[in-house]
């Protein structure tokens, strides 16, 4: 409820399941897993009142990185067209599994729920946050 919404929907940037983030380096080399995710992303965006980006701040490596960046660019285009309010966590589209690490460093000695409030950053309708580490 921090952002004022009563419900949320989580949609993945890549359609195929994996057991670890490193698996995306092999699974994500072709565009099929990325393309298969797009209908769900479009459906979620079309019914959304806002978007919290959480696809991570580290891109995959090799050929999967090219596909990942293409997917992020595609998402930027979708967001620009819809003009939805967009947020990210801290300095990028940090994955929720990393939020506690971020808040511990960025907002020491502040309770986690308050640090989360302080860490949610609106993203303008220009370039949407991209991974800060490559």
C-alpha positions in Angstrom: 0.0 0.0 0.0 3.0 2.3 0.1 2.3 3.5 -3.4 -1.4 3.7 -2.8 -2.6 0.7 -4.8 -5.0 -1.9 -3.4 -3.7 -4.8 -5.5 -0.6 -5.8 -7.5 0.4 -8.2 -10.2 3.9 -9.6 -10.7 4.9 -10.2 -14.3 8.3 -11.6 -15.4 10.4 -10.1 -18.1 11.3 -13.7 -19.2 8.7 -16.4 -19.7 10.5 -19.5 -18.8 11.1 -20.7 -15.2 14.6 -21.2 -13.8 16.0 -22.2 -10.5 18.7 -19.6 -10.3 19.3 -16.2 -11.9 22.5 -17.5 -13.6 20.4 -19.9 -15.7 19.2 -16.9 -17.7 22.6 -16.7 -19.2 21.8 -19.9 -21.1 18.0 -19.8 -21.3 17.9 -16.2 -22.5 20.2 -16.4 -25.5 17.3 -16.6 -28.1 14.4 -14.1 -28.2 11.7 -16.8 -27.7 11.5 -16.7 -23.9 11.6 -12.9 -24.0 8.9 -12.7 -26.7 6.7 -15.2 -24.9 6.7 -12.9 -21.8 5.4 -9.9 -23.8 1.6 -10.7 -23.9 1.5 -11.1 -20.1 3.4 -7.8 -19.7 1.1 -6.0 -22.1 -1.9 -7.4 -20.3 -0.6 -6.3 -16.9 0.3 -2.8 -18.2 -3.1 -2.3 -19.8 -4.8 -2.9 -16.5 -2.2 -1.1 -14.3 -2.5 2.2 -12.5 1.3 2.3 -12.0 4.4 0.2 -12.4 7.2 -0.7 -10.0 10.2 -2.0 -11.9 12.0 -4.9 -10.3 13.8 -6.8 -13.0 17.2 -6.5 -11.4 20.2 -4.3 -11.5 22.6 -6.9 -13.0 22.2 -7.9 -16.7 22.8 -11.4 -17.9 26.0 -12.1 -19.8 26.8 -13.0 -23.4 24.0 -13.3 -25.9 21.4 -13.2 -23.1 22.5 -9.7 -22.3 21.6 -8.5 -25.8 18.1 -10.1 -25.5 17.7 -8.7 -22.0 18.5 -5.1 -23.2 16.1 -5.5 -26.1 13.4 -6.5 -23.7 14.1 -3.5 -21.5 14.0 -1.2 -24.5 10.7 -2.8 -25.6 9.4 -2.2 -22.1 10.5 1.4 -22.2 8.5 1.9 -25.3 5.4 0.3 -23.8 5.7 2.5 -20.7 6.2 5.7 -22.8 3.1 4.9 -24.8 0.9 4.3 -21.7 2.3 7.2 -19.7 1.8 5.2 -16.4 3.5 6.4 -13.2 6.7 4.3 -12.8 8.9 3.7 -9.8 12.1 1.9 -9.1 13.9 1.0 -5.9 16.9 3.2 -5.2 19.1 3.8 -8.2 17.6 1.2 -10.5 15.1 -1.5 -11.1 16.4 -3.4 -8.1 14.8 -6.9 -7.6 12.8 -7.2 -4.4 15.2 -9.9 -3.2 17.8 -7.2 -2.9 15.8 -4.5 -1.2 17.0 -5.3 2.3 20.6 -5.2 1.3 20.0 -1.8 -0.4 18.1 -0.3 2.6 20.8 -1.5 5.0 23.4 0.4 3.1 21.4 3.4 2.0 19.4 4.0 5.1 21.2 2.5 8.1 19.5 2.5 11.5 16.1 3.1 9.9 13.4 0.4 10.2 13.0 -1.6 7.0 9.4 -0.4 6.2 10.4 3.2 6.5 13.6 2.6 4.5 11.4 1.1 1.7 9.3 4.2 1.6 12.4 6.3 1.3 13.9 4.1 -1.4 10.9 4.1 -3.8 11.9 6.6 -6.5 9.6 7.9 -9.3 11.0 7.4 -12.8 10.2 10.0 -15.4 8.7 9.3 -18.7 12.1 9.6 -20.4 14.6 6.7 -20.2 13.5 4.1 -17.7 16.1 2.7 -15.3 18.5 0.2 -16.7 20.9 -2.1 -14.9 23.6 -0.1 -13.2 26.0 -3.1 -13.2 27.0 -4.8 -16.4 
